[in-house]
Structures are given as structure tokens and as C-alpha cells.
């Protein structure tokens, strides 16, 4: 039986027809800003990279990158995790937006101690908080009647397997595909994961995926890229960038569920982009939320990178890897 048949049978039971938004892409492309834009609304509950939290409901579910690895029981776990995500928080989530319609006075006051590592560990020791890294928000702090009216937003980078499967099975799954020009992406990726970490650990850790990724594109020279030379580092990351974004781009055939947002869209006109995002997400955009968005600053990418990649090498490899890619039309 095809996996798409199995997941269709699970969808209504797991999600109960409640819309939710997934912000997805390759990372290093402004996804934090998109999350912050939606988090400015009192009618959203935003979760950040819940799949990266060890011990969370999302952790350990297969198929993040390759949807074929997502077995039916794993899909059931994924749907269950999504259905319960609105009432949970983790160390990666934001705690500075207290003006949420679904929080009562007690809930708003709880956000401050929850943001403190020492306080969470103390809550854990006395049995109030099961896990100090990812926990269920106390029901005493919630206006339960308003929870169904809020929009769950999940930032899940490099998870095209999950994202594509969820869109195919659930018409209420809305995807904001976040993408950045590959040269700009590579510059940010290199400084964050190679230069700043002074090594190639991420390259070596992720290389196990490379033969499968290149096989998807009918390339068979993965072993030639195994050594972490400067050229191989960039080419492998470009193949990963292409794979994630092309898989997500297949969802463009469902315009009611898919919205493409370029990094430059936010840079050039944040309010116009916010209007598109809120309209697509079916969340009202009021004046108070607009003012919050106007006051936002791009703190993550505000400073110039300390190291620059060779633009000649980068452009040559972009031409090589994206030679027959549909993504070229975006730039």
C-alpha cells in the first residue's frame, strides 16, 4: 500500500480540520524573521525547530529529509505531535510576546520564569515540569476556549519529507516556503557552520545523505565529493540546498496551501510581505500587529560576515549544480 493512502486515513482524526502553518526551507534564509512576523499577532502560537529538541514529541521521527523514510506509524506520531504542539513550549521558542489572546494573566506571568534555565530546572526537580527542554504549558495559564481560534506556526527547516507528506494528506496544512539566493545562502552557511565552528563537522555528519541526494538527481559521483576540500564543501551544500528547495517547490501546484517567500521580499518591503503571509495564513492583521512588525530589526543577519567565499568558485558551482534545476527561474 502506498504511504499516501495510509496518511489520508490518519488526517481527520489527528488534526480535526484545524489549519496550521509550516515555515520551511533550507535555513540561513530569514526563517526566524518570518516566525517573528507571525508571532507578532495575538492569534498565533509559534514553535521554533521543535524537531531539534531532544525528548520532544517530534524528536526521532524519521523522514524529515526523505519522505520515503516516513513509515505509517511515524506519520501517526508526527500528526499527534502537531495536534499537541500548541499547548507545548521548548527552549527554542520565543518568550517575549506575552500579548497572546489564549493566555490569561497567570499564563502571561509564567512566560518569564519559563524562559529561565534555572527556573525550569527547579520546576523539573519538584515535578511541576516534566522536561526542562520541552514541556506542556500549564492549563491554568490558558484560555482553553480561545485555543482553537489561534494559528499554530511551526518552523521546520530542512524537513521537506515531512512537509510534502503533510500537505498531500491535509488540506489545512499551509506551507510558507522560505528561500534565499544560493550565493547568499552559501555565504551565511559557511560562516555559521564551517568558519565559526572552525571545522567541517557538519559536512562529515551530513555526508551520509549525499549519495541519496545525488541519486535523486541521477548523479553517481558522490564518492568524489567525500573529502572536505573547499570546492567539495560548497558543492555538497549546494546539492542539499537544491534538494530541499526543489522538493518544497513541488507544492506550488497547490497555491491554496503553498506560498513562496524570498529573503529579498522581506528585506525590500516587510509590511507588504507580512500582508501576504497573514492573508495566506488566514490570520487577521490588525494595527497593533503592524506596528510590532514595523519595529522589528534583522538582528540575526545585521552584521556583515567575517569571511567571504570566492565568488568565482561559488558562481561556477551554482552553474554546475543548478544547470537543469527549475529553481533557476526564481533568480
C-alpha positions as CSV (number, residue, x, y, z in Angstrom):
1,X,0.0,0.0,0.0
2,X,1.3,3.4,-0.9
3,X,2.2,5.7,2.1
4,X,-0.1,8.4,0.7
5,X,-3.1,6.1,1.3
6,X,-2.2,5.4,4.9
7,X,-1.7,9.1,5.8
8,X,-5.0,10.1,4.3
9,X,-6.7,7.7,6.7
10,X,-5.0,9.4,9.7
11,X,-5.5,13.1,8.8
12,X,-9.0,14.0,10.1
13,X,-8.6,12.1,13.3
14,X,-5.2,13.7,14.1
15,X,-5.7,17.3,13.1
16,X,-9.5,17.8,13.4
17,X,-9.6,20.2,10.5
18,X,-7.7,23.0,12.3
19,X,-5.4,25.0,10.0
20,X,-1.7,25.2,10.8
21,X,1.3,26.8,9.2
22,X,4.7,25.3,8.4
23,X,7.6,27.7,7.7
24,X,10.1,25.5,5.7
25,X,13.3,25.9,3.7
26,X,17.0,25.2,4.0
27,X,17.7,27.6,6.8
28,X,20.0,30.6,6.9
29,X,17.4,32.4,4.8
30,X,15.4,34.5,7.1
31,X,13.0,31.9,8.6
32,X,13.4,33.4,12.1
33,X,12.1,36.7,10.8
34,X,9.1,35.0,9.2
35,X,8.4,33.3,12.5
36,X,8.7,36.6,14.3
37,X,6.4,38.3,11.9
38,X,3.7,35.8,12.6
39,X,4.5,35.8,16.3
40,X,3.7,39.5,16.4
41,X,0.0,38.5,16.2
42,X,-2.0,37.7,19.4
43,X,-3.8,35.0,17.4
44,X,-0.7,32.8,16.7
45,X,1.2,30.3,18.7
46,X,4.7,29.9,17.2
47,X,7.1,27.0,17.7
48,X,10.7,27.1,16.7
49,X,12.5,24.0,15.4
50,X,10.7,21.6,17.7
51,X,12.2,18.7,15.8
52,X,15.7,19.6,17.1
53,X,14.7,19.3,20.8
54,X,15.9,16.0,22.2
55,X,13.0,14.4,24.0
56,X,10.3,16.4,22.3
57,X,7.2,14.9,20.7
58,X,8.8,15.5,17.3
59,X,12.3,14.2,18.1
60,X,13.3,10.9,16.5
61,X,10.5,10.8,13.9
62,X,12.1,9.6,10.6
63,X,11.6,11.1,7.1
64,X,12.4,14.8,7.8
65,X,14.6,14.9,4.6
66,X,13.5,11.9,2.7
67,X,9.7,11.3,2.7
68,X,10.2,7.7,1.7
69,X,11.6,7.0,5.2
70,X,8.3,8.2,6.8
71,X,6.5,5.0,7.7
72,X,2.8,5.0,8.7
73,X,3.5,4.7,12.4
74,X,5.9,7.6,12.2
75,X,3.3,9.7,10.4
76,X,0.9,9.0,13.1
77,X,3.4,10.2,15.7
78,X,4.1,13.3,13.6
79,X,0.4,14.2,13.4
80,X,-0.1,13.6,17.1
81,X,2.9,15.9,17.8
82,X,1.4,18.6,15.6
83,X,-2.0,18.2,17.2
84,X,-0.5,18.8,20.7
85,X,2.1,21.4,19.7
86,X,0.0,24.5,20.5
87,X,0.0,23.6,24.2
88,X,3.7,22.9,24.5
89,X,6.8,25.1,24.6
90,X,10.5,24.5,24.4
91,X,13.9,26.1,25.0
92,X,14.0,27.2,21.3
93,X,10.7,29.1,21.4
94,X,10.2,32.8,21.9
95,X,9.1,34.2,25.3
96,X,8.9,37.9,24.6
97,X,5.5,38.0,23.0
98,X,3.2,37.9,26.0
99,X,0.2,39.6,24.4
100,X,-1.5,36.4,23.2
101,X,-5.2,36.1,23.2
102,X,-5.1,32.5,24.5
103,X,-3.0,33.4,27.6
104,X,-4.7,34.5,30.8
105,X,-2.9,36.7,33.4
106,X,-1.3,33.7,35.1
107,X,-0.1,32.4,31.7
108,X,1.5,35.7,30.7
109,X,3.3,35.8,34.1
110,X,4.5,32.3,33.6
111,X,6.4,33.1,30.4
112,X,9.2,34.9,32.3
113,X,10.2,32.1,34.6
114,X,9.8,29.6,31.8
115,X,12.4,31.5,29.8
116,X,15.0,31.0,32.6
117,X,17.0,27.7,32.6
118,X,17.4,27.7,36.4
119,X,13.7,28.2,37.0
120,X,12.8,25.4,34.6
121,X,15.3,23.0,36.3
122,X,13.7,23.9,39.6
123,X,10.2,23.2,38.3
124,X,11.5,19.9,37.0
125,X,13.0,18.9,40.3
126,X,9.7,19.4,42.2
127,X,7.7,17.6,39.5
128,X,5.9,20.7,38.1
129,X,7.7,20.4,34.7
130,X,8.3,17.0,33.2
131,X,11.2,18.1,30.9
132,X,13.0,21.4,31.2
133,X,13.8,21.4,27.4
134,X,10.2,20.8,26.1
135,X,7.1,20.9,28.2
136,X,3.3,21.2,28.3
137,X,2.1,24.7,29.1
138,X,0.1,24.7,32.3
139,X,-3.7,24.6,31.6
140,X,-4.2,27.1,34.4
141,X,-2.4,29.7,32.2
142,X,-4.6,29.1,29.1
143,X,-7.9,30.4,27.9
144,X,-8.9,27.0,26.5
145,X,-11.9,28.3,24.6
146,X,-9.6,30.5,22.5
147,X,-7.0,27.9,21.7
148,X,-8.9,26.6,18.6
149,X,-9.0,30.1,17.2
150,X,-5.2,30.6,17.3
151,X,-3.0,29.6,14.4
152,X,-0.2,27.1,15.1
153,X,3.0,28.0,13.3
154,X,5.9,25.5,13.1
155,X,9.3,26.4,11.8
156,X,10.7,23.2,10.4
157,X,13.8,23.8,8.2
158,X,15.3,21.0,6.1
159,X,12.2,18.9,6.5
160,X,10.8,18.5,3.0
161,X,9.8,14.9,3.6
162,X,7.5,15.8,6.4
163,X,6.2,19.0,4.8
164,X,5.3,17.4,1.4
165,X,3.6,14.4,3.1
166,X,1.5,16.6,5.4
167,X,0.4,18.9,2.5
168,X,-0.7,15.9,0.5
169,X,-2.8,14.4,3.2
170,X,-4.2,17.5,4.9
171,X,-5.8,20.5,3.2
172,X,-5.5,22.5,6.4
173,X,-1.6,22.3,6.2
174,X,-0.3,25.7,4.9
175,X,3.3,25.9,3.9
176,X,5.4,29.1,3.6
177,X,8.5,28.2,1.6
178,X,11.3,30.4,2.7
179,X,14.2,30.7,0.2
180,X,17.3,32.8,-0.3
181,X,19.6,33.3,-3.3
182,X,22.0,30.3,-3.3
183,X,25.1,32.5,-3.2
184,X,23.8,34.5,-0.2
185,X,22.8,31.3,1.4
186,X,26.2,29.7,1.0
187,X,27.9,32.7,2.5
188,X,25.7,32.6,5.6
189,X,26.0,28.8,5.8
190,X,29.8,28.8,5.5
191,X,30.3,31.4,8.3
192,X,27.8,29.8,10.6
193,X,28.7,26.1,10.2
194,X,32.2,25.9,8.9
195,X,34.1,29.1,9.7
196,X,32.7,29.9,13.1
197,X,32.9,26.2,14.2
198,X,36.4,26.1,12.8
199,X,36.0,22.7,11.2
200,X,33.9,20.5,8.8
201,X,31.9,18.6,11.4
202,X,28.5,19.4,9.8
203,X,29.8,18.3,6.4
204,X,31.1,15.0,7.7
205,X,27.9,14.4,9.7
206,X,25.6,15.1,6.8
207,X,27.6,13.3,4.1
208,X,25.6,10.1,4.6
209,X,22.7,11.8,2.8
210,X,24.8,12.8,-0.2
211,X,24.7,9.6,-2.3
212,X,20.9,9.5,-1.9
213,X,20.5,13.2,-2.8
214,X,22.7,12.9,-5.9
215,X,20.9,9.7,-6.9
216,X,17.7,11.6,-6.8
217,X,19.2,13.9,-9.5
218,X,20.7,11.0,-11.4
219,X,24.2,11.8,-10.4
220,X,26.6,9.0,-9.4
221,X,29.8,10.7,-8.3
222,X,29.1,11.2,-4.6
223,X,32.3,9.5,-3.5
224,X,34.3,12.1,-5.4
225,X,32.9,14.7,-3.0
226,X,33.7,12.9,0.2
227,X,36.9,14.7,1.0
228,X,36.1,18.1,2.7
229,X,38.0,20.3,0.2
230,X,36.8,23.9,-0.1
231,X,35.2,23.0,-3.5
232,X,33.5,19.9,-2.2
233,X,32.1,21.6,0.8
234,X,30.4,24.2,-1.4
235,X,29.2,21.7,-4.0
236,X,27.7,19.3,-1.4
237,X,25.9,22.1,0.3
238,X,24.5,23.3,-3.0
239,X,23.1,19.8,-3.7
240,X,21.5,19.8,-0.3
241,X,20.1,23.3,-0.9
242,X,18.7,22.2,-4.3
243,X,17.2,19.0,-3.0
244,X,15.3,20.7,-0.1
245,X,14.0,23.6,-2.1
246,X,13.0,21.6,-5.2
247,X,11.1,19.2,-3.1
248,X,9.2,22.0,-1.4
249,X,8.7,23.8,-4.8
250,X,6.7,20.7,-6.0
251,X,4.0,22.0,-3.7
252,X,3.4,25.1,-5.9
253,X,0.7,23.1,-7.7
254,X,-1.4,23.7,-4.5
255,X,-1.5,27.5,-4.4
256,X,-4.1,27.5,-1.6
257,X,-1.6,25.6,0.6
258,X,1.8,26.9,-0.7
259,X,3.3,30.4,-0.5
260,X,6.9,31.2,-1.7
261,X,8.6,34.0,0.2
262,X,12.1,35.1,-0.9
263,X,14.6,36.5,1.6
264,X,14.7,39.7,-0.5
265,X,10.9,40.1,-0.3
266,X,11.2,40.7,3.4
267,X,14.3,42.9,3.0
268,X,12.7,45.1,0.4
269,X,9.2,45.5,1.8
270,X,8.5,43.8,5.2
271,X,4.9,45.2,5.5
272,X,3.8,44.1,2.0
273,X,5.3,40.7,2.7
274,X,3.6,40.5,6.1
275,X,0.3,41.2,4.4
276,X,0.9,38.3,2.0
277,X,1.9,36.0,4.8
278,X,-1.1,36.9,7.1
279,X,-3.6,36.6,4.2
280,X,-2.2,33.3,3.2
281,X,-2.2,32.0,6.8
282,X,-5.8,33.2,7.4
283,X,-4.8,35.3,10.3
284,X,-6.2,38.9,10.8
285,X,-3.6,41.6,10.6
286,X,-4.6,44.5,12.9
287,X,-2.9,47.8,13.5
288,X,-1.2,46.8,16.7
289,X,0.4,43.8,15.0
290,X,1.5,46.0,12.0
291,X,3.3,48.4,14.5
292,X,5.1,45.5,16.0
293,X,6.3,44.3,12.6
294,X,7.4,47.8,11.7
295,X,9.6,47.9,14.9
296,X,11.3,44.6,14.1
297,X,15.0,44.5,13.3
298,X,17.0,41.9,11.5
299,X,19.4,41.1,14.3
300,X,20.5,37.7,13.0
301,X,21.9,38.9,9.8
302,X,22.5,42.5,10.7
303,X,26.3,42.3,10.8
304,X,28.4,41.5,7.7
305,X,30.0,38.1,7.5
306,X,33.6,37.9,8.7
307,X,34.7,35.6,5.9
308,X,33.8,35.7,2.2
309,X,33.7,32.8,-0.1
310,X,35.4,33.0,-3.5
311,X,32.6,34.4,-5.7
312,X,34.2,32.9,-8.9
313,X,34.1,29.4,-7.3
314,X,30.6,29.9,-5.9
315,X,29.2,31.0,-9.2
316,X,30.9,28.2,-11.1
317,X,29.4,25.6,-8.8
318,X,26.0,27.2,-8.8
319,X,26.0,26.9,-12.6
320,X,27.1,23.3,-12.3
321,X,24.6,22.1,-9.6
322,X,21.6,24.1,-10.8
323,X,22.2,23.6,-14.5
324,X,19.0,21.8,-15.1
325,X,17.1,23.0,-12.0
326,X,13.7,24.6,-12.0
327,X,14.9,26.9,-9.2
328,X,16.9,28.9,-11.6
329,X,13.8,30.7,-12.8
330,X,13.4,32.2,-9.3
331,X,16.6,34.2,-9.7
